[in-house]
Amino acid sequence: MYTGPQTKPIMTQAHWFALFILTGLGGSTAHRLLDRFGDIESAFAAPDTALLQLPLITPALLARVRARPLAAIEAELAAWDRQGLRVVTWGDARYPAQLRPLPDAPPVLMVQGDLRAEESAAVAIVGTRQPTPAGVATATWLARELAGRGLVIVSGLAVGIDTAAHRGALAAAAGRTFAVPGSGLRALHPRQNAALAHEISARGALLSEVHPDTRVSPQVLMARNRIVGGLSRAVIVIEASGQGGSLPTAQRARRNGRLIFAVPGSPGADQLLAQGAEPLHPQAVDLDAFADRICEHRLPGRDAFVKNDRNGPSEGQLRFFG
């Protein structure tokens, strides 16, 4: 079982990028490759016959990997790095520690901004794209107050509650926020949040598991929800409908041992409350105690998870070629 950079040599970013960003293969295949071959360079250099024995690696996919010379990939990564767009892999100490143990954690993240290895006290604030003014006010206020108490605010860069959460975090002195858009980092969606994304990259980070030129799609939006929850110790849902991404984000995060809170009064939030989420009443919450509880919440390690989680997105759903 792959346990992180402390037990493996430094692995080149180009090998990781070729095997995972260009193919969309995910965590379960990455673990199999590392268990079988020891490191990514050895996996990349293995004979095709050996690689084809692993699930999800097909002749067509392998041909796609072999068609891109590593030198060309390295040059592309160097150009992006000069633009502030970096590759962070399981072999990198900057990879988010709270995300790494999940069985479907992306092997590679594209990152723009400041990702700090020691930064693990994070809370996701999510909700509808069509909030009421009260919902916007609640998300903004709560994000500002929690960011002011040292928590990183995580959301999805969407319009509505996501935008309010990011802006609330940025309104706090030294507040930090992470955004996980439903697109690649060079094709950001929604376009009206381009200026906000720039602010976030200066006071936090944008993160994506797909090729930087990947455009928004339902599959990318669905898959990114697990990253939003995985980066966080808790998920707070504010004004959600019975559909959309907020409920799957919270439900999956709960299966992964995160605290789940919902502000009562909307169909999606009330549905989560009926499923066992804790009610959050903004007017009555003790913010200091609430922030402390989130910071102190202990997350499960990798041994607590089953590798083949049938409830999550399959690797076949995560194949984006940019």
N, C-alpha and C positions, 0 to 999 in steps of 0.2 A: 504493500500500500504506500502510495506517495504521501509523504508527510510534510513537504515544504522545503524551502531553500536551505535549511540548516543541515539536511542530510544529503543534498544533491549539489553537484558542481554548478557553476554559472552556465546557463543554457542560452544559446544565442536567440535573440528576438526573431530573426528571420525564420528559423525553423518553427518556432511557435506560431508565427503569423501564417506561414504556409500551410501548416497542418490544421489550424483551427479557424482563423479568420477567413481564409480563402475557401474553406470547405463547410464551415458551420458545425463541424463536429464538436461535441460538448464534453462535459466533465467525465462521464462514464467511460468514453473512449480514451480520453487522456489518461485516466487511471490505468486502464488496461495496457496502453502503450508504455507507460512508465514502469508498471509492474513487470511487463514482458522484456523490455529492452534496457531499462535502467535510466536512460535519459533521452531527451528529445532528439539530440543529434544522432544517437545510435538508432532510434526508431526511424528517423528520416533516411538513414543510410541502409536500413534493412532491405533485404530482397523483397520484391513485390509479392512473391509467393508467401513470405512470412506475414506481411502486412494484410494480405487478403484473407488470412485466417481469422481476423478479428471482426466482430459484428460491426455493421454499418460502413465498413471500408469496402467499396465496390471498385471494379476495374475503371469505371468512368470517373469516379472521384479521385482515384489514385493517379489517373492520367492527367487530371486537372492540376494536381499538386506538382507532378513531374514537369509539366509544361512551363512552369514559372522558374527561371534560373534564380538561385539564391542571391547572386550578385545584384540582379535587378531589384529583388525585394529589399535587399539591404540599402540600395541607393534610394528607393522610395521611402523607406523608414527614416533614413537620414534627412531627407527633404522635409518630411512631416515633423521630425524632431525640431528642426530649425524654425518651424511654424508654431511650435509649442504643443504638438500632438505626439504623445508618447505611447509606447507599448509597455504594459505592465502584465507580467505573467505570474503563474504560480511560483516560478523560480526567483521572483523579485521580492525583496523584503517589504516593498511598498504595497504589495497586494493586500487589500483589506482583510485583516485577520478574522473578522466576524463573518465574512462571506466565504472564506476558504473552506471551512469544514462541510459546507452543504454538498450533497452528492451531485447536484447539477450546477455547481459553481462554474462560471465560464473560465476556461483555462487561460484566456487572454482578455484583457480589457484595454480598449483604447481610451486614453485619459488626456484631457486638456485642463490644466490648472494645477493646483497644489494638493497632492494626495499624500497624507502623512501617515507613516507606518504606525505611529503611536495613537492615532485617532480612532477610537472605537466606540465612544459614547455618542450614539446617533439615534434619532427617532424619525420615522417616516410620518409625514402628514399628507394625506391624500383625500380625494373626494371628487365630486362631480365637475364637469366642464361648464355647467350652467347653474352656478350657485346663486343663492339669494344674497342681497347685500349683507345680511346678518351672518351668513356663512363665510363670506369673504372677510368680514371684520373679525370673526372668531379665529379663522385660520391665520390671518396676519398677526393678530395679537398673541396667539398661543405660540407661533413660531418665533416671534420676537422675544417673548419672555423666556422660552426654553433655550434659544440660542444665547441669550444674555446670561444664562446659567451654565453655559459651557457645552451644551449639546449641539451636535451637527444636525441640521434639518435636511432630510432626504425627501425628494419628490421627483415627479416625472416630467417637469417642464411644460406640461399641458396648460391650456388656458383654464381659468376657473380656480379651484382650490389649490392646485399645484402652484400656479403663479403666485397666489396670495401667500402660500407658505414660503416660497423662495424669497419673496419681497420682504416678508416679515423677518426672516433670518438676516437679510442684508441690512435691515433697519436697526438691528442691535449693534452696539459697539463691539467690534471684533467678531461679530456673528459669522458663522460659516455654514455653507449649504452645499449639498451634492445634488446634481440633477442627472437622471438617467432617461434620456430622450428615447422616443420610439423610432429612431432613425440613426444613421451614421453621423459622426461629428462634423462632417463637411457638407451634410445635407440636412441641417437641423430643421426640425418641425416642432411646433408651428413657426412659420417665418416671422410672425409678429413678436415672437419672444427672442429674436436674435440679439437685441440689445441686452435683455435680461441674461441670456446665456453668457454674453461677454462679461457682465458683472459677476456672474457666478464663478466663471473661470478665474477671476481675480481674487475671489474671496471663498474659494472652495474648489470644486472640480466638476467637470462634465465627464460621464463615464458611459461607455457603450461596448457591447460585445461583438458588434458587427463591423464590416468594412466601412471606413469613413464615408464612402460615397453611397452607401445604402440609403434608399429613400424610405419614407415611412410606409408601413404596411401593417395589416392586422396581426400578422405573425410576429413581427418585431415588437409591436406594442404589447402583445400577450406575454412574450418571453421576457421583456424587460421588467415586468411586474415582480418576478421572483427576485430580481437584483435589488429593486427598491426595498423589498422586505428583508432581503438577506444582508444588506448593508446596515440594518437597524436593529436595535434592541427592542424596540416597540413600534407599533403601527397605530396611528390615530386616524380614524375615518370621520370626516366632517361632511355632512350633506351628500349622501350617495344615493343613486337610484338603485333599483333592483338589478340593473344590468351595468355594463361597463367594467372598467378594470379595478375599481377600488375593492370590491368584494373578493375577487380572486387573489388580489394582493394580500389582503388581510387573512383570508382563509389559509392560504399557503404559508404565510408567515407564522400563523398559529401552529400549523403542523411542524414547523421548524423551530418551535420553542420560543417564539417572540411573544411579548405582551401585546394584547389587542384591546384597544379602547375605541369607543364610538360615542359621538355626541348624539343623544336621542333626538328624534323629530323628523327624520327622513326615511323613506322606505328601505334603502340599503342599510343604513345605520341600525334601524330597528330590527332588520333581519339578522344582522350580526349579533345584536344584543340577545336575540332569541336563541342564537347558536352558542352563547356563552361569553361573548365579549363583555368587557367591563364598561359600564356607563361612565362617561366623563361629562360632568356638569361644569362648564367653564366658570360660571359665576360663583361656584362653591369650592373650586379646587385649591388646595394648598400647593402653590407652584414649587416652593422649595422642596417639600416632601415628595412631590410628584417627580421632579427632576432627579432627585436622589434615588428614587425607586428605579427609574429607568437606567440610570448610570450603574446601579448595583446589580441589575438583573443579570443572572448568569446564563450564558448561552450554552447549548449542548455542543459537545465535540463531535468529530466525524464518526466516531464509533457508535453514536446514538442513532445514526441514520441508516436506512436500508438503501443500498446503491440503486436498485431498480425501482424507483418511486413511480408507480403507475399513474399517479395523479398529476404529475408535472408534464411540461412540454417535452416531447421526445426530441432526440437529436435530429430526426428527420424534419421536424418543424423549424429547426434553427439553421437551415442551410441557406445562407445568403452570400452572394458572390460579388456584390458591389458593382 
